[in-house]
């Protein structure tokens, strides 16, 4: 990510080149004009002509203001928030004054000349609404970054939970394997190194589903070596996975839950089955694991991992991803719905 992209991503002013933002702003402005017209004329004597004229005026102001801020956003992003807000507000006021004067000069009126008091009033009203909008954008931006910071803290807590809990178990298994099967111990260390290279990264990122599955297989290979015949793993995924983007290490916490809360508490052999398929505009990964008929462990860690997965899905897939869980008597099921649009020829 280059410096400009980082600046724009952290800038409080949203991308006003977006057609959705433009349409929404035009709709809000028309709603405000309707409300002001109703206040001035009342319902019984409502003037559709005045409403149309004022709407036409306001929409010109909105369109030109958005066009200027859209072009200037890359430049304003390098400014402190206060100065960027001041420049944006000055631009909106200037646009309003120019449109007001142009309307006075071009619109046929019974009285010649420019009503400067009306022009200045429009500039004052525009400055008030611009300040309110900029304040809203700033608060929304701060809330978004605070939410992401909280999510990063929760992700760090999840990573801290994985590190000692899983790391020392694996090292103990490696230590016990070295005298009897050094090759398998070496492979476990290689798998562990690849997994923790991803776990210990400080920034969240997106991977392709195939890369995420490869990491998940390394994790389960370590657990399978540790638990032996008590853990039976079945991968029922297609040989070639679609290019679905997923948050990194989104499968590992769910598989860890399956191992530690499902398979490990029971002395008899247990299973984990992973399959996936296209479902409309989503790709669904399903994880099924055996579990004790009666829960014998606390579910705090179980719930923490699921909450982290849901939060990361919401942030990194813009609300398009879902995690659904279903608990049965002897089986636990998790469905991970990942937004994905299959390419068509």
C-alpha positions in Angstrom: 0.0 0.0 0.0 1.6 3.3 -1.1 1.7 6.5 1.0 -1.2 8.2 -0.9 -3.5 5.2 -0.5 -2.7 5.0 3.2 -3.5 8.8 3.5 -6.8 8.4 1.7 -7.7 5.4 3.7 -7.2 7.3 6.9 -8.7 10.6 5.7 -12.0 11.5 7.3 -13.6 12.9 4.2 -15.3 10.0 2.3 -14.9 9.3 -1.4 -17.4 11.7 -2.9 -16.7 10.4 -6.4 -18.8 7.4 -5.4 -22.1 7.4 -7.2 -23.9 6.0 -4.2 -22.7 8.9 -1.9 -23.8 11.4 -4.6 -27.3 9.9 -5.0 -27.7 9.7 -1.2 -26.6 13.3 -0.8 -29.0 14.5 -3.5 -31.8 12.6 -1.9 -31.0 14.2 1.5 -30.8 17.7 0.0 -34.2 17.3 -1.7 -35.7 16.1 1.6 -34.3 19.2 3.4 -35.7 21.5 0.7 -39.1 19.8 1.1 -39.0 20.3 4.8 -38.1 24.0 4.5 -40.8 24.6 1.9 -43.4 23.0 4.1 -42.2 25.2 7.0 -42.5 28.3 4.8 -45.7 27.7 3.0 -47.5 25.0 5.0 -49.3 22.0 3.7 -52.5 23.7 2.4 -50.6 26.4 0.4 -47.6 24.2 -0.6 -45.8 25.7 -3.6 -44.5 23.1 -6.0 -43.0 25.8 -8.1 -40.9 27.1 -5.2 -40.0 23.6 -4.2 -38.8 22.8 -7.8 -36.7 26.1 -8.0 -35.0 25.7 -4.7 -34.3 22.0 -5.4 -32.8 22.9 -8.7 -30.6 25.5 -6.9 -29.5 23.1 -4.1 -28.7 20.3 -6.5 -26.4 22.5 -8.5 -24.6 23.4 -5.2 -24.3 19.8 -4.2 -23.1 18.6 -7.6 -20.4 21.3 -7.9 -19.3 20.9 -4.3 -19.0 17.2 -4.7 -17.0 17.6 -7.9 -14.5 19.9 -6.4 -14.1 17.9 -3.2 -13.8 14.7 -5.2 -10.9 16.2 -7.2 -9.3 17.9 -4.2 -9.5 14.9 -1.8 -6.1 13.5 -2.8 -4.6 16.9 -2.0 -6.6 17.5 1.2 -5.6 14.1 2.6 -2.1 15.5 3.3 -3.5 18.4 5.4 -4.4 18.3 9.1 -8.1 17.6 9.7 -8.8 21.1 10.9 -7.3 22.8 7.8 -8.8 20.2 5.4 -12.2 20.9 7.0 -11.8 24.6 6.7 -10.7 24.4 3.0 -13.7 22.1 2.2 -16.1 24.4 3.9 -14.7 27.5 2.1 -15.1 25.6 -1.2 -18.8 24.8 -0.5 -19.5 28.4 0.5 -17.7 29.7 -2.7 -19.8 27.3 -4.8 -23.0 28.5 -3.1 -22.1 32.1 -3.7 -21.3 31.6 -7.3 -24.5 29.6 -8.0 -26.5 32.2 -6.1 -25.0 35.1 -8.1 -25.4 33.1 -11.4 -29.0 32.4 -10.5 -29.7 36.1 -9.8 -28.1 37.1 -13.1 -29.6 34.4 -15.4 -32.9 33.7 -13.8 -35.7 36.0 -15.1 -36.8 38.2 -12.2 -39.2 41.2 -12.1 -36.6 43.3 -10.3 -33.3 43.8 -11.9 -30.0 43.5 -10.0 -28.5 41.1 -7.4 -30.1 40.6 -4.0 -26.9 40.6 -2.0 -28.6 39.9 1.2 -30.1 36.7 -0.3 -26.7 35.7 -1.7 -25.0 36.2 1.7 -27.8 34.3 3.5 -27.3 31.4 1.1 -23.6 31.4 1.9 -24.3 31.4 5.7 -26.7 28.5 5.4 -24.3 26.6 3.2 -21.5 27.1 5.8 -23.7 25.8 8.6 -24.7 22.6 6.7 -21.2 22.1 5.4 -19.8 22.3 9.0 -22.5 19.8 10.2 -21.7 17.4 7.4 -17.9 17.6 7.9 -18.4 17.1 11.6 -20.5 14.0 10.9 -17.8 12.7 8.5 -15.1 13.3 11.1 -17.0 11.5 13.9 -17.8 8.6 11.6 -14.1 8.3 10.6 -13.0 8.3 14.3 -15.6 5.7 15.2 -14.5 3.5 12.3 -10.8 3.7 13.4 -11.7 3.1 17.0 -13.7 0.0 16.0 -10.8 -1.3 13.9 -8.4 -0.6 16.8 -10.6 -2.6 19.1 -10.8 -5.4 16.5 -7.0 -5.4 16.3 -6.8 -5.6 20.0 -9.2 -8.6 20.0 -7.2 -10.2 17.2 -4.0 -9.7 19.3 -5.8 -11.4 22.2 -6.7 -14.3 20.0 -3.1 -14.6 18.8 -1.9 -14.4 22.4 -4.3 -17.2 23.2 -2.9 -19.3 20.3 0.8 -18.8 21.1 1.3 -20.4 24.5 -1.7 -22.8 24.3 -0.7 -24.4 21.0 3.0 -23.6 20.8 4.1 -25.5 24.0 1.9 -28.5 23.2 3.6 -28.8 19.8 7.1 -28.4 21.2 6.4 -31.1 23.7 5.2 -33.4 20.9 8.3 -32.6 18.9 10.5 -33.3 21.9 8.9 -36.7 22.3 9.2 -37.5 18.6 12.9 -36.7 18.2 14.2 -39.9 19.6 11.8 -42.2 17.7 10.9 -40.3 14.5 13.2 -37.4 13.8 11.9 -36.8 10.3 8.3 -36.4 11.5 9.6 -34.0 14.3 11.4 -32.0 11.6 8.2 -31.8 9.5 6.2 -30.6 12.6 8.7 -27.8 13.2 8.5 -26.8 9.5 4.6 -26.7 9.7 4.8 -24.8 13.0 7.2 -22.2 11.5 4.9 -21.6 8.5 1.9 -21.3 10.7 3.4 -18.9 13.2 5.0 -16.8 10.4 1.4 -15.8 9.6 0.1 -15.8 13.2 2.8 -13.3 14.4 2.1 -10.7 11.6 1.0 -7.5 13.2 -1.4 -6.5 10.4 -4.5 -8.3 9.3 -4.6 -9.1 5.6 -6.5 -11.0 2.9 -5.3 -14.3 1.5 -6.7 -16.6 -1.3 -8.8 -19.4 0.0 -6.2 -21.9 -1.3 -3.5 -20.3 0.8 -5.7 -20.2 3.9 -6.5 -23.9 3.4 -2.8 -24.7 3.1 -2.2 -23.1 6.5 -5.1 -24.9 8.0 -3.8 -28.2 6.7 -0.4 -27.5 8.4 -2.2 -26.8 11.7 -4.3 -30.0 11.5 -1.2 -32.0 10.5 0.5 -30.8 13.8 -2.6 -31.7 15.8 -2.9 -35.0 14.1 0.7 -35.9 14.9 0.1 -34.9 18.5 -3.2 -36.8 19.0 -2.5 -39.7 16.7 -5.4 -42.0 15.9 -7.7 -40.0 18.1 -8.0 -37.3 15.4 -9.4 -38.3 11.9 -9.4 -35.5 9.4 -11.3 -35.5 6.1 -10.7 -32.8 3.5 -13.6 -32.9 1.1 -12.6 -29.7 -0.9 -12.2 -29.7 -4.7 -8.6 -30.0 -6.0 -8.8 -26.5 -7.5 -10.3 -23.9 -5.2 -11.8 -20.7 -6.6 -9.9 -17.4 -6.0 -12.0 -16.4 -3.0 -10.3 -13.7 -0.8 -10.5 -14.5 2.9 -9.0 -12.9 6.1 -5.8 -14.6 7.0 -6.1 -17.3 9.7 -9.9 -17.3 9.6 -10.0 -21.1 9.6 -7.4 -21.9 12.2 -9.4 -20.6 15.2 -12.4 -22.6 14.1 -10.4 -25.8 13.6 -8.7 -25.2 17.0 -12.1 -25.1 18.6 -13.0 -28.4 16.9 -9.8 -30.0 18.2 -9.8 -28.7 21.8 -13.5 -28.6 22.5 -14.7 -31.5 20.3 -12.1 -34.2 19.7 -9.6 -33.9 22.6 -11.9 -34.2 25.6 -13.0 -37.7 24.4 -10.6 -40.7 24.5 -12.3 -42.4 21.6 -11.4 -41.4 18.1 -13.0 -38.2 16.8 -13.3 -36.6 13.4 -13.2 -33.2 11.7 -14.7 -32.9 8.2 -14.1 -29.8 6.0 -15.9 -29.3 2.7 -16.9 -26.4 0.6 -19.1 -25.4 -2.3 -20.4 -22.4 -4.3 -23.8 -21.0 -3.0 -25.0 -18.1 -5.2 -22.7 -15.2 -4.7 -21.0 -16.8 -1.7 -18.5 -19.7 -1.2 -19.4 -21.8 1.8 -16.8 -23.6 3.9 -18.4 -26.1 6.3 -16.6 -27.7 9.3 -18.1 -30.6 11.2 -16.5 -32.2 14.2 -17.4 -34.9 16.7 -18.0 -33.7 20.3 -18.8 -35.1 23.7 -22.5 -35.8 24.2 -22.2 -33.6 27.3 -19.9 -30.6 27.3 -17.0 -31.1 29.7 -15.1 -27.9 29.0 -15.9 -24.3 29.4 -16.9 -22.5 26.2 -15.3 -19.1 26.9 -12.4 -19.7 24.5 -14.8 -21.2 22.0 -16.9 -18.1 22.0 -14.0 -15.7 21.9 -12.6 -17.3 18.8 -16.0 -17.2 17.0 -16.5 -13.5 18.0 -13.1 -12.6 16.6 -13.9 -14.4 13.4 -17.2 -12.6 13.0 -15.7 -9.3 13.7 -12.9 -9.8 11.2 -15.4 -11.0 8.6 -17.5 -7.9 9.1 -14.6 -5.6 8.8 -12.7 -7.2 5.9 -15.7 -8.3 3.8 -17.7 -5.2 4.5 -20.5 -7.2 6.2 -20.7 -9.7 3.3 -19.3 -12.6 5.3 -21.1 -14.7 7.8 -20.3 -17.3 10.5 -23.1 -19.7 11.5 -22.8 -22.4 14.2 -25.1 -25.3 14.9 -24.7 -27.6 17.9 -26.1 -31.1 17.9 -25.9 -33.9 20.5 -22.7 -35.5 19.2 -21.6 -33.1 16.5 -20.7 -29.4 16.1 -21.2 -27.6 12.7 -19.7 -24.3 11.5 -20.5 -22.7 8.2 -18.3 -19.9 6.9 -20.0 -17.9 4.1 -17.5 -15.9 2.1 -18.6 -13.3 -0.5 -17.5 -14.4 -3.9 -18.8 -13.8 -7.4 -17.9 -16.6 -9.8 -16.5 -15.3 -13.1 -18.5 -16.2 -16.2 -17.3 -16.3 -19.7 
